[in-house]
């Protein structure tokens, strides 16, 4: 098979992504080949370690894809901590609803109401605990400023009915996300309890259901237009 010559104009990140994906693919092929040996208990620990490495590698790739998608397809100035991406991925898998506002240039103090001061470094475990069903802060929004969780349990301004949120079968979290994005430059991430969708609101526009597979399709579409 003749391979196409390398394109020196492609960003290094793309080649690194392909290399990592190929490495994970080889690990999966190896696991498939050794399935008949899984009854040998002495070797199970090694196989479990392989699965762990694959899962962590996929988490890393998902974070990189989301960051690339935000920069090339939505906004080149987006700043989003990797811990937020990891937390959102896990919350989506569990269908734990979440609403996270990430401050950019505009100060959000004038747009949010209520809430509890947290003032802690953002981390996936912290966000997962805040949005755990039944938590006192579960229904409000988290506000992140400079990689710190400033507040949780906040109320955000609602978007008007013409925003189209209800047409997608989405609820109040998404209306609040679009509402804040209409009055500020904040990036607002929403996880739907009902659908498990990850959606983004930015500059008054909602980008619904931005998951791993959707990211791949959007990246492919973006590259085909270049």
N, C-alpha and C positions, 0 to 999 in steps of 0.2 A: 504494500500500500504506500503510495507516494504522499508524503505529508506536505502541506502548504508551507512555504518559507515563512519564518517568523516575521511578524509585523512590528517593527521597532517603534511605531507610534503608539502601540497599546501601552497602557499604564502598567507599571511593575505589579501593582496590586492584583490586576487581572491574572497575570501569570502565576503569582503566588497562590491565588484562589484555586486555579486549575491544578496546580501541583498538590495542594492539600486535598482537594477532592479526589484526585487519583490515588493518593495515599490511603484515604478512607475507603475507597472502592476496593483496593487490594486487600485491605483488612476484612471487608465484608465477604469477598470471594474466598478468603482463607477460612473464615468461619463456616461458610457454606460447605466447603470441602471436608471439614473435620466433623460435620454433624454426626456421621456414623460412630464417632468415637466419644460422643458426649456421655455415654454410660460409664466411661472410665473416670471415676470420681476424683482420682488423683490429679487429673488434668483440668478439672472444671475451674479451678481458681485462675489458671492462665487464660481460659476462654472468657471468664467473667471480666478479667482485666482488659481484654481486647474490646469487649462490649462497652466498658467504661470509657476507654480511649476514643472509640468511635462516637459515643454520645457527646463527650466533651468537645471533640473536633467539630461535630455538626453544630453545637451551640456556638462555637467560635465563628464558624462560617456564617451562621444566621446573623450574628451581630455585625459582621463585616458587610454582608449583603444589605442589611437595613441601613447602615451608615452610608454605603455607596448609593443606594436608592435615594436617600434623602438629599444627598449632595447633587447627584446628576439629574434627577427627575423632578424634584420638588423645590429645593432651595440649596444653593451652594454654601450658605452661611449657617446651616443648622448645626447646633451643638447639642449632642445627646450622649450622656454617660453610658458606657457599655453595661453597667450594672442595671440600668433601666431596661435595656433590651432583654437581658437575661430574665429579669423579673416578669416583664410583660409576656415573654414566651411561656413561662411556667404558669402564670395566671390564666393565660388563654387556654392552655391544655387542661386546666382544672375547671374552666368556666367560672372563675372568680372575677366578678365585675371590678373594674378599676377606672380611675380618672386621674391622669397625671399631667399637670401643666408645667412645662419647662420654660423658664424665663429666658428671653434672648436679650434684646436691647432695652425694651420697654419695661419699666418697673411695674409689677403687678399689684402693688399694695392698694392702688385706687380701684381695682376691679374685683377683688375678692372680699368676701364677708365671712366673719366668724372664723372657726377653726381653732386648732390647738397648736401652740408653738412646739416644734420638734427640735429644730436646729441640730441636725446630725448629718454626718457624711452619708450620702446616698449609697445604699447597698441593696442587693436583691432580697436578702432575708428580711430587711426592714420593710420594704415595700410589700412583700408577701404577707407579713404579719399585719400591716395596716389594713390591707384589703381582704383579710381572711373573713369569710362570712360570719356574721354575728359580732364582729369587732365594732366598738363604738364609733370608730372613724371610717368604717367600711363604705358608707354611702356618700361621703364627701370627696373633695378633690385634694390631692397632694400637690404642693407647690415646691418646685426645685429651682434653686438659684445657685449658680457657680458650684455645682456638684454637691450641694447640701440640701437636704429636705428641710425647708423652712417651716412649713405648716402642713397639717393634715386635717381632714374633716371640713374643708372650706366650701363655701357656696360660690358658684361662678354665675355670671350673667347669662340668661337664656337667649338663644337665637329666636328670631320670629318664626312663625309657622311656615313661612315661604322658603325656609332653608332647605326643605326637601328631606329632612331627617326622617319624618314619619312615613314618607313614601317608601323608605327602605326597611320599614318595620323596626326601626331603632327608637330608643327611648330617651329619657331625660338626661342621662350622662352625655349622650351625643349632642343633644341640644345645647347643653352647657359648654361642651367643648367648642362647638361652632360659635357660640355666643362670645366666648372669651377671645377666640381667634379673629372675630370681627372688630374688636375694639383694641387689640394689641397685636404684637408680632410674636406672641408666645406660640410654641409648638405644643399641642395638647394631644395626648395619647389616650385612647379609650379602649377598654376591653369589655366586650358585651357578655353579660351573664347568660343570656338566652342562646346566643349563637357561638360564643367563643371567639368572635371576630376581633382582630386588632385593627383599629381605625385611627387615622391621624386627622387633626384639624389644623389648618394653617392659613392665615390671611383670608378668613371667611369661607374657606372651602373644605369640605370633608372628603377624605380619601378612605373609603370604606374597605374593610376586609384586606388589609395589607399583611398577609401571612407569608410564610416562606415560599410556597408555590407561586403566589401572586407576585412576589418580589422578583422571582426568576423570570416570569413572563414579562413583567414591566421592564426589567433590565434588557431582555432580548429585544423588545419592541423599541426601546430607546437606542440600542446599538444599531438596529437595522435602519434607523432614520439618519444615522451619522454619515 
